Amino acid sequence: MARTITAAPSPGGENLLFLTDEQLRKGIEAMFFAYRGFTADPDRILETRGYGRAHHRALHFIHRDQGQTVTNLLAMLGVTKQSLNRVLRTLVEDGLVEARVGRRDKRERNLFLTEAGESFERELSEAQRARMRAAYRTAGPAAVAGFRQVLEAMMDPDLRRYYQSMKDGAKDPGGPGTAR
């Protein structure tokens, strides 16, 4: 019989978690299948407009931080400038996003969702919130807190700091790798 997850005290007093390769593989597979489920509902909605997940991510994070710069969004999403410009051009042309000239720096473009963009983003997010809500109810509060800890621990340090500032309610947290 395979050994299950165990915690052992370390010299510093904290507990270390020991997982077998098989347990890790099962966790990785669960992440793949969960991500597939998490994106399935929005994917169907996006497909009706000929959009992909990059459009959804852009809409989500523009909604989350209205007025952010293209540079900030670029750093947060970790995509190429060419790729993001292609996505933004489509969203602007379709009337979902508005790019305004920056107040402080006229070279900057600040991004805002239009009323139609807000509505579309809400439709996409509600599909994911419904799935997350059901999963969280099934798992319970302790599992939800543990799941969030695992996700945060998997983040790259600069994105974890940015995520933490967003979670703490910072109005303008700045993007990963930016100094504000």
N, C-alpha and C positions, 0 to 999 in steps of 0.2 A: 504494500500500500504506500502511495506517495505521501511524503510529509507535507503538511499544510503550513499555512502562514504562521510563523512564530515570531515573537518579540524576545530579544535577549538583551540583558543590560550590557552597556558598553562601559569602558573605563571611566568615561565622563559622567556616567549615571543615566544618560538618556537611553531609550530603547531603540535598538536597531531592528529593522524589519528584514527578515530573510525570506526570499521567494525563490522557488525553483524556476528554471527556464520554462517549464511547461506552464506554470502559473502566470508568468510574464507573457508568454505567447497567448494564452487565453485572454489576458487583459488587453493586449494589443488588438486581438481579433474583435473583442467586444467594442473597443474604440472605433474600429473600422465600421462595424455594423451599426453602432449607435450613430456615427456621423452620417452614414447612409440614410438612416431613418430621419435624423435631424434635418437633413437637407432635402428630403424627398418632397415634402409638401410645398416648400417655397419653389423648388425646381419646377414643379408642375405649373405654378402660377407664373414664374418667370418665362417659361416656354411659350405661354400664350402671347407674349410680346417679343419673343425672339431674343430674350436676355439670358445671361448666364449668372453664375455665382459671383463673378467679379462685380457685376452691376448691383447685386444684393448687398455685398460687403460695402461697397461705396455708399449706397443709400443708407445702410444701417449706421455707419460711422459719421456720415454727414448729419444725419438726424441726431445722433448722440452729441455732436459738438458743432451746432450751426455756426457758420461764420469762420470755421477753421480754414487754413490755407491749403492749397493744393500740395505744397511741400510737406506739410504736416500729415496729410492723408497718405501721401506717397510713402513717407517713412513708416507710418503705422501699418499700412497694408503690405509693405515689403515687396512691391511689384516694380516693374520698370516704368519709367516716365512715359514711354511710348504706349505701354499697355494701359496705364491709368488714363492717359489723354484720350485714347480710343473709347474707353468706357464713359468718361465724362462727356466727351463730344456727343455721344448717343443720348445720354441722359439730359443734356442741355437741349439738344435738337428736339427731343420728345417732350420737352416742357416739364420735366421732373426736377431738374436742378437748375439753379441760377448761379452764375459765377460773376461776382461783383469785384470791381477794382478795390484793392486794399486802401484803408484810410491812412495807415502809417506809411505804407510803401506802395506806390502806384504800380510797381511791377508785380505785386502779389495779387492772386485771385482768391477771394474768400467765397466759400461754397455754402449755399443755402438750399433747402428743399422748397419747392413751390408747394402750393396747396395740393396739386395733383401728386407731387412727389411724397408729401406727407401721407396722403391717403394710400398710395401704393406701398410705401414702407410699412404702414400700419397693417395692411393686409398680409404682407410677407411675415412680419414679426409676430402677428397674432397666431399664424399657423405654427410657428416655432414655440411660442409661449404656451399654446395648448398642449403640445407634446411634452414640453419641459414640466409643466404643471402636473400633468398626469403621472409622469415618471417620478417627480419629487414626492407626490402624495403616496405613491406605491412604496417608495424607498424609505420615507420618514426623515425627520429632521436631522438625526445624527448622520445618516448616510449622505444627505445633501451637504452638510458642512464638510464631511470627509471628502466628498467628490470635488468640492470647490478647492479644498486644500491640495488635492492631487493635481488638479488642473493648473493652479497657480504655481506649484512646484515644477511643473513641466515647462513653464514659460521661460523664454530667454530673459535674463536679468533686466535689460532695458525695457522690454515689453511688460514685465511684471511691475516695474516701477510706474510705468504709464497706466497700466490697468489699475493699480492701487490708487493712484491719484483720481482716476475716473470713479472708482468704487467709493472713494471718500467724498465725492461730490465736488471736486475742484471744477470751477467754472471754465477755466482755460488751462488744462493740465499740460499743454504742449505735447508734442509728439515724441516718440522715442528718438533719442539722439539729438534732441533740440534743447537749447538752453533758453529758459524764459524766466 
